[in-house]
Amino acid sequence: MRTSPQSDRYKRFVDEALISRIYQVANSLAGLHVLHVNTTAKGGGVAEILQALIPLIEELGIKHS
């Protein structure tokens, strides 16, 4: 199974089947570009989630903005 430092952080919380599924979905997004939209001017929950999510997305090779 493919591994990365970012996804390895979650191994103690979820089983390897779920992490494997995440890699499968990431591979299916190859060549696409994901756009993140936040409706608040500053901060908010989405901004906080993206702060943790973006390093994982980048490590999985998903293009985003």
PQR file with spaces between the fields and no chain letter, atoms N, CA, C, O and H, PARSE charges and radii, in Angstrom:
ATOM       1  N    MET     1       0.834   -1.176    0.000 -0.4000 1.5000
ATOM       2  CA   MET     1       0.000    0.000    0.000 -0.0000 2.0000
ATOM       3  C    MET     1       0.885    1.248    0.000  0.5500 1.7000
ATOM       4  O    MET     1       1.921    1.296    0.663 -0.5500 1.4000
ATOM       5  N    ARG     2       0.459    2.234   -0.745 -0.4000 1.5000
ATOM       6  CA   ARG     2       1.153    3.513   -0.782 -0.0000 2.0000
ATOM       7  C    ARG     2       1.043    4.178    0.593  0.5500 1.7000
ATOM       8  O    ARG     2       0.023    4.052    1.271 -0.5500 1.4000
ATOM       9  H    ARG     2      -0.382    2.196   -1.284  0.4000 1.0000
ATOM      10  N    THR     3       2.090    4.879    0.993 -0.4000 1.5000
ATOM      11  CA   THR     3       2.059    5.577    2.283 -0.0000 2.0000
ATOM      12  C    THR     3       2.605    6.988    2.115  0.5500 1.7000
ATOM      13  O    THR     3       3.291    7.299    1.141 -0.5500 1.4000
ATOM      14  H    THR     3       2.919    4.982    0.443  0.4000 1.0000
ATOM      15  N    SER     4       2.294    7.810    3.062 -0.4000 1.5000
ATOM      16  CA   SER     4       2.822    9.163    3.096 -0.0000 2.0000
ATOM      17  C    SER     4       2.840    9.616    4.548  0.5500 1.7000
ATOM      18  O    SER     4       2.046    9.127    5.352 -0.5500 1.4000
ATOM      19  H    SER     4       1.737    7.558    3.854  0.4000 1.0000
ATOM      20  N    PRO     5       3.728   10.540    4.899 -0.5600 1.5000
ATOM      21  CA   PRO     5       3.774   11.012    6.286  0.2800 2.0000
ATOM      22  C    PRO     5       2.444   11.599    6.757  0.5500 1.7000
ATOM      23  O    PRO     5       2.055   11.402    7.909 -0.5500 1.4000
ATOM      24  N    GLN     6       1.748   12.314    5.882 -0.4000 1.5000
ATOM      25  CA   GLN     6       0.472   12.919    6.276 -0.0000 2.0000
ATOM      26  C    GLN     6      -0.586   11.851    6.575  0.5500 1.7000
ATOM      27  O    GLN     6      -1.272   11.929    7.595 -0.5500 1.4000
ATOM      28  H    GLN     6       2.063   12.475    4.947  0.4000 1.0000
ATOM      29  N    SER     7      -0.719   10.865    5.702 -0.4000 1.5000
ATOM      30  CA   SER     7      -1.740    9.831    5.933 -0.0000 2.0000
ATOM      31  C    SER     7      -1.359    8.907    7.080  0.5500 1.7000
ATOM      32  O    SER     7      -2.231    8.357    7.752 -0.5500 1.4000
ATOM      33  H    SER     7      -0.162   10.801    4.874  0.4000 1.0000
ATOM      34  N    ASP     8      -0.065    8.733    7.305 -0.4000 1.5000
ATOM      35  CA   ASP     8       0.375    7.882    8.415 -0.0000 2.0000
ATOM      36  C    ASP     8      -0.114    8.408    9.761  0.5500 1.7000
ATOM      37  O    ASP     8      -0.282    7.636   10.705 -0.5500 1.4000
ATOM      38  H    ASP     8       0.644    9.179    6.759  0.4000 1.0000
ATOM      39  N    ARG     9      -0.341    9.711    9.852 -0.4000 1.5000
ATOM      40  CA   ARG     9      -0.838   10.301   11.109 -0.0000 2.0000
ATOM      41  C    ARG     9      -2.210    9.757   11.497  0.5500 1.7000
ATOM      42  O    ARG     9      -2.576    9.769   12.672 -0.5500 1.4000
ATOM      43  H    ARG     9      -0.204   10.338    9.085  0.4000 1.0000
ATOM      44  N    TYR    10      -2.965    9.283   10.517 -0.4000 1.5000
ATOM      45  CA   TYR    10      -4.336    8.830   10.771 -0.0000 2.0000
ATOM      46  C    TYR    10      -4.444    7.327   11.028  0.5500 1.7000
ATOM      47  O    TYR    10      -5.524    6.836   11.359 -0.5500 1.4000
ATOM      48  H    TYR    10      -2.668    9.272    9.562  0.4000 1.0000
ATOM      49  N    LYS    11      -3.351    6.597   10.882 -0.4000 1.5000
ATOM      50  CA   LYS    11      -3.396    5.139   11.021 -0.0000 2.0000
ATOM      51  C    LYS    11      -3.852    4.678   12.401  0.5500 1.7000
ATOM      52  O    LYS    11      -4.407    3.588   12.535 -0.5500 1.4000
ATOM      53  H    LYS    11      -2.474    6.996   10.613  0.4000 1.0000
ATOM      54  N    ARG    12      -3.627    5.480   13.408 -0.4000 1.5000
ATOM      55  CA   ARG    12      -4.059    5.057   14.743 -0.0000 2.0000
ATOM      56  C    ARG    12      -5.554    5.280   14.958  0.5500 1.7000
ATOM      57  O    ARG    12      -6.119    4.793   15.937 -0.5500 1.4000
ATOM      58  H    ARG    12      -3.175    6.365   13.299  0.4000 1.0000
ATOM      59  N    PHE    13      -6.202    6.020   14.039 -0.4000 1.5000
ATOM      60  CA   PHE    13      -7.625    6.308   14.171 -0.0000 2.0000
ATOM      61  C    PHE    13      -8.511    5.502   13.222  0.5500 1.7000
ATOM      62  O    PHE    13      -9.674    5.243   13.533 -0.5500 1.4000
ATOM      63  H    PHE    13      -5.743    6.415   13.244  0.4000 1.0000
ATOM      64  N    VAL    14      -7.973    5.106   12.072 -0.4000 1.5000
ATOM      65  CA   VAL    14      -8.763    4.375   11.069 -0.0000 2.0000
ATOM      66  C    VAL    14      -7.980    3.160   10.592  0.5500 1.7000
ATOM      67  O    VAL    14      -6.758    3.102   10.730 -0.5500 1.4000
ATOM      68  H    VAL    14      -7.029    5.317   11.819  0.4000 1.0000
ATOM      69  N    ASP    15      -8.691    2.197   10.033 -0.4000 1.5000
ATOM      70  CA   ASP    15      -7.993    1.000    9.567 -0.0000 2.0000
ATOM      71  C    ASP    15      -7.368    1.232    8.191  0.5500 1.7000
ATOM      72  O    ASP    15      -7.679    2.209    7.510 -0.5500 1.4000
ATOM      73  H    ASP    15      -9.684    2.244    9.921  0.4000 1.0000
ATOM      74  N    GLU    16      -6.489    0.322    7.799 -0.4000 1.5000
ATOM      75  CA   GLU    16      -5.752    0.475    6.547 -0.0000 2.0000
ATOM      76  C    GLU    16      -6.664    0.425    5.330  0.5500 1.7000
ATOM      77  O    GLU    16      -6.331    0.991    4.288 -0.5500 1.4000
ATOM      78  H    GLU    16      -6.236   -0.471    8.352  0.4000 1.0000
ATOM      79  N    ALA    17      -7.799   -0.238    5.443 -0.4000 1.5000
ATOM      80  CA   ALA    17      -8.740   -0.294    4.316 -0.0000 2.0000
ATOM      81  C    ALA    17      -9.240    1.107    3.966  0.5500 1.7000
ATOM      82  O    ALA    17      -9.376    1.441    2.789 -0.5500 1.4000
ATOM      83  H    ALA    17      -8.069   -0.697    6.289  0.4000 1.0000
ATOM      84  N    LEU    18      -9.511    1.918    4.971 -0.4000 1.5000
ATOM      85  CA   LEU    18      -9.977    3.281    4.711 -0.0000 2.0000
ATOM      86  C    LEU    18      -8.863    4.134    4.108  0.5500 1.7000
ATOM      87  O    LEU    18      -9.108    4.902    3.178 -0.5500 1.4000
ATOM      88  H    LEU    18      -9.400    1.647    5.927  0.4000 1.0000
ATOM      89  N    ILE    19      -7.665    4.009    4.618 -0.4000 1.5000
ATOM      90  CA   ILE    19      -6.543    4.755    4.054 -0.0000 2.0000
ATOM      91  C    ILE    19      -6.297    4.319    2.610  0.5500 1.7000
ATOM      92  O    ILE    19      -6.013    5.153    1.750 -0.5500 1.4000
ATOM      93  H    ILE    19      -7.465    3.385    5.374  0.4000 1.0000
ATOM      94  N    SER    20      -6.401    3.042    2.345 -0.4000 1.5000
ATOM      95  CA   SER    20      -6.268    2.543    0.979 -0.0000 2.0000
ATOM      96  C    SER    20      -7.337    3.131    0.069  0.5500 1.7000
ATOM      97  O    SER    20      -7.060    3.476   -1.080 -0.5500 1.4000
ATOM      98  H    SER    20      -6.632    2.365    3.043  0.4000 1.0000
ATOM      99  N    ARG    21      -8.557    3.246    0.580 -0.4000 1.5000
ATOM     100  CA   ARG    21      -9.660    3.838   -0.187 -0.0000 2.0000
ATOM     101  C    ARG    21      -9.382    5.313   -0.477  0.5500 1.7000
ATOM     102  O    ARG    21      -9.707    5.804   -1.558 -0.5500 1.4000
ATOM     103  H    ARG    21      -8.783    2.966    1.513  0.4000 1.0000
ATOM     104  N    ILE    22      -8.792    6.014    0.470 -0.4000 1.5000
ATOM     105  CA   ILE    22      -8.430    7.419    0.253 -0.0000 2.0000
ATOM     106  C    ILE    22      -7.454    7.537   -0.914  0.5500 1.7000
ATOM     107  O    ILE    22      -7.590    8.431   -1.750 -0.5500 1.4000
ATOM     108  H    ILE    22      -8.528    5.616    1.348  0.4000 1.0000
ATOM     109  N    TYR    23      -6.471    6.639   -0.975 -0.4000 1.5000
ATOM     110  CA   TYR    23      -5.529    6.650   -2.095 -0.0000 2.0000
ATOM     111  C    TYR    23      -6.233    6.333   -3.411  0.5500 1.7000
ATOM     112  O    TYR    23      -5.900    6.915   -4.444 -0.5500 1.4000
ATOM     113  H    TYR    23      -6.360    5.913   -0.297  0.4000 1.0000
ATOM     114  N    GLN    24      -7.190    5.429   -3.389 -0.4000 1.5000
ATOM     115  CA   GLN    24      -7.943    5.109   -4.600 -0.0000 2.0000
ATOM     116  C    GLN    24      -8.709    6.328   -5.103  0.5500 1.7000
ATOM     117  O    GLN    24      -8.690    6.634   -6.295 -0.5500 1.4000
ATOM     118  H    GLN    24      -7.461    4.956   -2.551  0.4000 1.0000
ATOM     119  N    VAL    25      -9.372    7.010   -4.198 -0.4000 1.5000
ATOM     120  CA   VAL    25     -10.125    8.214   -4.587 -0.0000 2.0000
ATOM     121  C    VAL    25      -9.166    9.288   -5.089  0.5500 1.7000
ATOM     122  O    VAL    25      -9.452    9.955   -6.083 -0.5500 1.4000
ATOM     123  H    VAL    25      -9.388    6.761   -3.230  0.4000 1.0000
ATOM     124  N    ALA    26      -8.035    9.461   -4.414 -0.4000 1.5000
ATOM     125  CA   ALA    26      -7.050   10.455   -4.848 -0.0000 2.0000
ATOM     126  C    ALA    26      -6.576   10.144   -6.264  0.5500 1.7000
ATOM     127  O    ALA    26      -6.434   11.054   -7.081 -0.5500 1.4000
ATOM     128  H    ALA    26      -7.803    8.919   -3.606  0.4000 1.0000
ATOM     129  N    ASN    27      -6.331    8.886   -6.557 -0.4000 1.5000
ATOM     130  CA   ASN    27      -5.908    8.502   -7.906 -0.0000 2.0000
ATOM     131  C    ASN    27      -6.990    8.810   -8.933  0.5500 1.7000
ATOM     132  O    ASN    27      -6.681    9.169  -10.069 -0.5500 1.4000
ATOM     133  H    ASN    27      -6.446    8.147   -5.893  0.4000 1.0000
ATOM     134  N    SER    28      -8.253    8.674   -8.542 -0.4000 1.5000
ATOM     135  CA   SER    28      -9.345    8.953   -9.478 -0.0000 2.0000
ATOM     136  C    SER    28      -9.458   10.451   -9.758  0.5500 1.7000
ATOM     137  O    SER    28     -10.066   10.845  -10.754 -0.5500 1.4000
ATOM     138  H    SER    28      -8.503    8.383   -7.619  0.4000 1.0000
ATOM     139  N    LEU    29      -8.887   11.286   -8.901 -0.4000 1.5000
ATOM     140  CA   LEU    29      -8.909   12.732   -9.096 -0.0000 2.0000
ATOM     141  C    LEU    29      -7.721   13.229   -9.920  0.5500 1.7000
ATOM     142  O    LEU    29      -7.615   14.425  -10.194 -0.5500 1.4000
ATOM     143  H    LEU    29      -8.394   10.966   -8.093  0.4000 1.0000
ATOM     144  N    ALA    30      -6.836   12.328  -10.311 -0.4000 1.5000
ATOM     145  CA   ALA    30      -5.655   12.713  -11.092 -0.0000 2.0000
ATOM     146  C    ALA    30      -6.089   13.469  -12.344  0.5500 1.7000
ATOM     147  O    ALA    30      -6.960   13.022  -13.090 -0.5500 1.4000
ATOM     148  H    ALA    30      -6.922   11.357  -10.089  0.4000 1.0000
ATOM     149  N    GLY    31      -5.464   14.618  -12.556 -0.4000 1.5000
ATOM     150  CA   GLY    31      -5.765   15.426  -13.723 -0.0000 2.0000
ATOM     151  C    GLY    31      -6.881   16.437  -13.507  0.5500 1.7000
ATOM     152  O    GLY    31      -7.057   17.346  -14.319 -0.5500 1.4000
ATOM     153  H    GLY    31      -4.756   14.981  -11.950  0.4000 1.0000
ATOM     154  N    LEU    32      -7.630   16.291  -12.430 -0.4000 1.5000
ATOM     155  CA   LEU    32      -8.678   17.259  -12.118 -0.0000 2.0000
ATOM     156  C    LEU    32      -8.109   18.341  -11.210  0.5500 1.7000
ATOM     157  O    LEU    32      -7.023   18.183  -10.651 -0.5500 1.4000
ATOM     158  H    LEU    32      -7.486   15.553  -11.771  0.4000 1.0000
ATOM     159  N    HIS    33      -8.837   19.427  -11.066 -0.4000 1.5000
ATOM     160  CA   HIS    33      -8.421   20.517  -10.182 -0.0000 2.0000
ATOM     161  C    HIS    33      -9.560   20.780   -9.207  0.5500 1.7000
ATOM     162  O    HIS    33     -10.675   21.087   -9.628 -0.5500 1.4000
ATOM     163  H    HIS    33      -9.719   19.555  -11.520  0.4000 1.0000
ATOM     164  N    VAL    34      -9.293   20.665   -7.916 -0.4000 1.5000
ATOM     165  CA   VAL    34     -10.307   20.859   -6.879 -0.0000 2.0000
ATOM     166  C    VAL    34     -10.248   22.311   -6.414  0.5500 1.7000
ATOM     167  O    VAL    34      -9.173   22.826   -6.106 -0.5500 1.4000
ATOM     168  H    VAL    34      -8.387   20.416   -7.575  0.4000 1.0000
ATOM     169  N    LEU    35     -11.397   22.963   -6.364 -0.4000 1.5000
ATOM     170  CA   LEU    35     -11.483   24.340   -5.899 -0.0000 2.0000
ATOM     171  C    LEU    35     -12.113   24.363   -4.509  0.5500 1.7000
ATOM     172  O    LEU    35     -13.204   23.829   -4.306 -0.5500 1.4000
ATOM     173  H    LEU    35     -12.270   22.545   -6.614  0.4000 1.0000
ATOM     174  N    HIS    36     -11.426   24.978   -3.562 -0.4000 1.5000
ATOM     175  CA   HIS    36     -11.943   25.128   -2.207 -0.0000 2.0000
ATOM     176  C    HIS    36     -12.624   26.486   -2.107  0.5500 1.7000
ATOM     177  O    HIS    36     -12.033   27.503   -2.471 -0.5500 1.4000
ATOM     178  H    HIS    36     -10.540   25.411   -3.727  0.4000 1.0000
ATOM     179  N    VAL    37     -13.855   26.514   -1.618 -0.4000 1.5000
ATOM     180  CA   VAL    37     -14.594   27.761   -1.484 -0.0000 2.0000
ATOM     181  C    VAL    37     -14.944   27.968   -0.018  0.5500 1.7000
ATOM     182  O    VAL    37     -15.483   27.079    0.642 -0.5500 1.4000
ATOM     183  H    VAL    37     -14.335   25.688   -1.322  0.4000 1.0000
ATOM     184  N    ASN    38     -14.626   29.163    0.478 -0.4000 1.5000
ATOM     185  CA   ASN    38     -14.928   29.534    1.855 -0.0000 2.0000
ATOM     186  C    ASN    38     -15.746   30.817    1.797  0.5500 1.7000
ATOM     187  O    ASN    38     -15.295   31.811    1.228 -0.5500 1.4000
ATOM     188  H    ASN    38     -14.189   29.885   -0.058  0.4000 1.0000
ATOM     189  N    THR    39     -16.928   30.808    2.370 -0.4000 1.5000
ATOM     190  CA   THR    39     -17.804   31.971    2.271 -0.0000 2.0000
ATOM     191  C    THR    39     -17.565   33.031    3.341  0.5500 1.7000
ATOM     192  O    THR    39     -18.161   34.107    3.291 -0.5500 1.4000
ATOM     193  H    THR    39     -17.294   30.000    2.832  0.4000 1.0000
ATOM     194  N    THR    40     -16.705   32.737    4.298 -0.4000 1.5000
ATOM     195  CA   THR    40     -16.417   33.746    5.318 -0.0000 2.0000
ATOM     196  C    THR    40     -15.203   34.566    4.893  0.5500 1.7000
ATOM     197  O    THR    40     -14.301   34.056    4.230 -0.5500 1.4000
ATOM     198  H    THR    40     -16.221   31.863    4.338  0.4000 1.0000
ATOM     199  N    ALA    41     -15.190   35.822    5.277 -0.4000 1.5000
ATOM     200  CA   ALA    41     -14.090   36.711    4.890 -0.0000 2.0000
ATOM     201  C    ALA    41     -12.777   36.321    5.568  0.5500 1.7000
ATOM     202  O    ALA    41     -11.711   36.397    4.958 -0.5500 1.4000
ATOM     203  H    ALA    41     -15.923   36.236    5.816  0.4000 1.0000
ATOM     204  N    LYS    42     -12.862   35.905    6.829 -0.4000 1.5000
ATOM     205  CA   LYS    42     -11.665   35.512    7.579 -0.0000 2.0000
ATOM     206  C    LYS    42     -11.998   34.333    8.475  0.5500 1.7000
ATOM     207  O    LYS    42     -13.097   34.230    9.020 -0.5500 1.4000
ATOM     208  H    LYS    42     -13.728   35.843    7.324  0.4000 1.0000
ATOM     209  N    GLY    43     -11.032   33.458    8.612 -0.4000 1.5000
ATOM     210  CA   GLY    43     -11.155   32.350    9.552 -0.0000 2.0000
ATOM     211  C    GLY    43     -12.374   31.480    9.318  0.5500 1.7000
ATOM     212  O    GLY    43     -12.785   31.259    8.179 -0.5500 1.4000
ATOM     213  H    GLY    43     -10.139   33.542    8.170  0.4000 1.0000
ATOM     214  N    GLY    44     -12.943   30.994   10.395 -0.4000 1.5000
ATOM     215  CA   GLY    44     -14.092   30.106   10.293 -0.0000 2.0000
ATOM     216  C    GLY    44     -13.673   28.650   10.247  0.5500 1.7000
ATOM     217  O    GLY    44     -12.489   28.330   10.139 -0.5500 1.4000
ATOM     218  H    GLY    44     -12.609   31.174   11.320  0.4000 1.0000
ATOM     219  N    GLY    45     -14.650   27.785   10.330 -0.4000 1.5000
ATOM     220  CA   GLY    45     -14.393   26.347   10.370 -0.0000 2.0000
ATOM     221  C    GLY    45     -13.755   25.799    9.117  0.5500 1.7000
ATOM     222  O    GLY    45     -12.861   24.956    9.193 -0.5500 1.4000
ATOM     223  H    GLY    45     -15.612   28.044   10.417  0.4000 1.0000
ATOM     224  N    VAL    46     -14.203   26.267    7.956 -0.4000 1.5000
ATOM     225  CA   VAL    46     -13.643   25.772    6.701 -0.0000 2.0000
ATOM     226  C    VAL    46     -12.157   26.095    6.620  0.5500 1.7000
ATOM     227  O    VAL    46     -11.358   25.245    6.226 -0.5500 1.4000
ATOM     228  H    VAL    46     -14.929   26.952    7.895  0.4000 1.0000
ATOM     229  N    ALA    47     -11.785   27.299    6.984 -0.4000 1.5000
ATOM     230  CA   ALA    47     -10.376   27.693    6.949 -0.0000 2.0000
ATOM     231  C    ALA    47      -9.538   26.807    7.859  0.5500 1.7000
ATOM     232  O    ALA    47      -8.421   26.428    7.505 -0.5500 1.4000
ATOM     233  H    ALA    47     -12.434   27.990    7.305  0.4000 1.0000
ATOM     234  N    GLU    48     -10.065   26.480    9.012 -0.4000 1.5000
ATOM     235  CA   GLU    48      -9.335   25.618    9.940 -0.0000 2.0000
ATOM     236  C    GLU    48      -9.213   24.198    9.405  0.5500 1.7000
ATOM     237  O    GLU    48      -8.168   23.565    9.553 -0.5500 1.4000
ATOM     238  H    GLU    48     -10.972   26.788    9.300  0.4000 1.0000
ATOM     239  N    ILE    49     -10.264   23.702    8.792 -0.4000 1.5000
ATOM     240  CA   ILE    49     -10.213   22.356    8.208 -0.0000 2.0000
ATOM     241  C    ILE    49      -9.213   22.311    7.060  0.5500 1.7000
ATOM     242  O    ILE    49      -8.425   21.372    6.947 -0.5500 1.4000
ATOM     243  H    ILE    49     -11.113   24.216    8.672  0.4000 1.0000
ATOM     244  N    LEU    50      -9.253   23.342    6.205 -0.4000 1.5000
ATOM     245  CA   LEU    50      -8.336   23.371    5.063 -0.0000 2.0000
ATOM     246  C    LEU    50      -6.886   23.435    5.504  0.5500 1.7000
ATOM     247  O    LEU    50      -6.012   22.876    4.843 -0.5500 1.4000
ATOM     248  H    LEU    50      -9.893   24.105    6.297  0.4000 1.0000
ATOM     249  N    GLN    51      -6.623   24.104    6.603 -0.4000 1.5000
ATOM     250  CA   GLN    51      -5.257   24.197    7.112 -0.0000 2.0000
ATOM     251  C    GLN    51      -4.677   22.801    7.372  0.5500 1.7000
ATOM     252  O    GLN    51      -3.492   22.567    7.132 -0.5500 1.4000
ATOM     253  H    GLN    51      -7.333   24.559    7.141  0.4000 1.0000
ATOM     254  N    ALA    52      -5.498   21.889    7.856 -0.4000 1.5000
ATOM     255  CA   ALA    52      -5.045   20.516    8.095 -0.0000 2.0000
ATOM     256  C    ALA    52      -5.156   19.656    6.842  0.5500 1.7000
ATOM     257  O    ALA    52      -4.371   18.726    6.655 -0.5500 1.4000
ATOM     258  H    ALA    52      -6.460   22.079    8.051  0.4000 1.0000
ATOM     259  N    LEU    53      -6.121   19.958    5.990 -0.4000 1.5000
ATOM     260  CA   LEU    53      -6.401   19.125    4.821 -0.0000 2.0000
ATOM     261  C    LEU    53      -5.449   19.380    3.662  0.5500 1.7000
ATOM     262  O    LEU    53      -5.083   18.444    2.952 -0.5500 1.4000
ATOM     263  H    LEU    53      -6.758   20.714    6.142  0.4000 1.0000
ATOM     264  N    ILE    54      -5.045   20.613    3.458 -0.4000 1.5000
ATOM     265  CA   ILE    54      -4.228   20.956    2.293 -0.0000 2.0000
ATOM     266  C    ILE    54      -2.897   20.198    2.243  0.5500 1.7000
ATOM     267  O    ILE    54      -2.537   19.718    1.168 -0.5500 1.4000
ATOM     268  H    ILE    54      -5.342   21.374    4.035  0.4000 1.0000
ATOM     269  N    PRO    55      -2.151   20.062    3.338 -0.5600 1.5000
ATOM     270  CA   PRO    55      -0.910   19.270    3.233  0.2800 2.0000
ATOM     271  C    PRO    55      -1.172   17.822    2.787  0.5500 1.7000
ATOM     272  O    PRO    55      -0.382   17.261    2.028 -0.5500 1.4000
ATOM     273  N    LEU    56      -2.254   17.227    3.244 -0.4000 1.5000
ATOM     274  CA   LEU    56      -2.590   15.865    2.828 -0.0000 2.0000
ATOM     275  C    LEU    56      -2.967   15.837    1.353  0.5500 1.7000
ATOM     276  O    LEU    56      -2.518   14.959    0.615 -0.5500 1.4000
ATOM     277  H    LEU    56      -2.896   17.683    3.860  0.4000 1.0000
ATOM     278  N    ILE    57      -3.777   16.778    0.923 -0.4000 1.5000
ATOM     279  CA   ILE    57      -4.183   16.853   -0.481 -0.0000 2.0000
ATOM     280  C    ILE    57      -2.955   17.000   -1.380  0.5500 1.7000
ATOM     281  O    ILE    57      -2.846   16.329   -2.406 -0.5500 1.4000
ATOM     282  H    ILE    57      -4.141   17.491    1.523  0.4000 1.0000
ATOM     283  N    GLU    58      -2.038   17.876   -0.993 -0.4000 1.5000
ATOM     284  CA   GLU    58      -0.829   18.080   -1.790 -0.0000 2.0000
ATOM     285  C    GLU    58       0.029   16.829   -1.836  0.5500 1.7000
ATOM     286  O    GLU    58       0.584   16.485   -2.880 -0.5500 1.4000
ATOM     287  H    GLU    58      -2.126   18.421   -0.160  0.4000 1.0000
ATOM     288  N    GLU    59       0.136   16.155   -0.712 -0.4000 1.5000
ATOM     289  CA   GLU    59       0.940   14.936   -0.671 -0.0000 2.0000
ATOM     290  C    GLU    59       0.332   13.820   -1.526  0.5500 1.7000
ATOM     291  O    GLU    59       1.048   12.975   -2.063 -0.5500 1.4000
ATOM     292  H    GLU    59      -0.314   16.434    0.136  0.4000 1.0000
ATOM     293  N    LEU    60      -0.988   13.830   -1.641 -0.4000 1.5000
ATOM     294  CA   LEU    60      -1.669   12.843   -2.479 -0.0000 2.0000
ATOM     295  C    LEU    60      -1.600   13.206   -3.956  0.5500 1.7000
ATOM     296  O    LEU    60      -2.017   12.420   -4.807 -0.5500 1.4000
ATOM     297  H    LEU    60      -1.570   14.516   -1.205  0.4000 1.0000
ATOM     298  N    GLY    61      -1.077   14.392   -4.267 -0.4000 1.5000
ATOM     299  CA   GLY    61      -0.922   14.795   -5.650 -0.0000 2.0000
ATOM     300  C    GLY    61      -2.167   15.386   -6.283  0.5500 1.7000
ATOM     301  O    GLY    61      -2.279   15.433   -7.508 -0.5500 1.4000
ATOM     302  H    GLY    61      -0.738   15.030   -3.575  0.4000 1.0000
ATOM     303  N    ILE    62      -3.108   15.839   -5.459 -0.4000 1.5000
ATOM     304  CA   ILE    62      -4.337   16.425   -5.980 -0.0000 2.0000
ATOM     305  C    ILE    62      -4.110   17.923   -6.191  0.5500 1.7000
ATOM     306  O    ILE    62      -3.686   18.629   -5.276 -0.5500 1.4000
ATOM     307  H    ILE    62      -3.017   15.801   -4.464  0.4000 1.0000
ATOM     308  N    LYS    63      -4.397   18.401   -7.406 -0.4000 1.5000
ATOM     309  CA   LYS    63      -4.282   19.826   -7.695 -0.0000 2.0000
ATOM     310  C    LYS    63      -5.451   20.563   -7.039  0.5500 1.7000
ATOM     311  O    LYS    63      -6.577   20.065   -7.014 -0.5500 1.4000
ATOM     312  H    LYS    63      -4.742   17.828   -8.149  0.4000 1.0000
ATOM     313  N    HIS    64      -5.171   21.743   -6.513 -0.4000 1.5000
ATOM     314  CA   HIS    64      -6.239   22.479   -5.828 -0.0000 2.0000
ATOM     315  C    HIS    64      -5.920   23.972   -5.799  0.5500 1.7000
ATOM     316  O    HIS    64      -4.786   24.387   -6.037 -0.5500 1.4000
ATOM     317  H    HIS    64      -4.257   22.148   -6.533  0.4000 1.0000
ATOM     318  N    SER    65      -6.931   24.752   -5.505 -0.4000 1.5000
ATOM     319  CA   SER    65      -6.745   26.183   -5.290 -0.0000 2.0000
ATOM     320  C    SER    65      -7.853   26.676   -4.384  0.5500 1.7000
ATOM     321  O    SER    65      -7.903   27.863   -4.060 -0.5500 1.4000
ATOM     322  H    SER    65      -7.852   24.415   -5.312  0.4000 1.0000
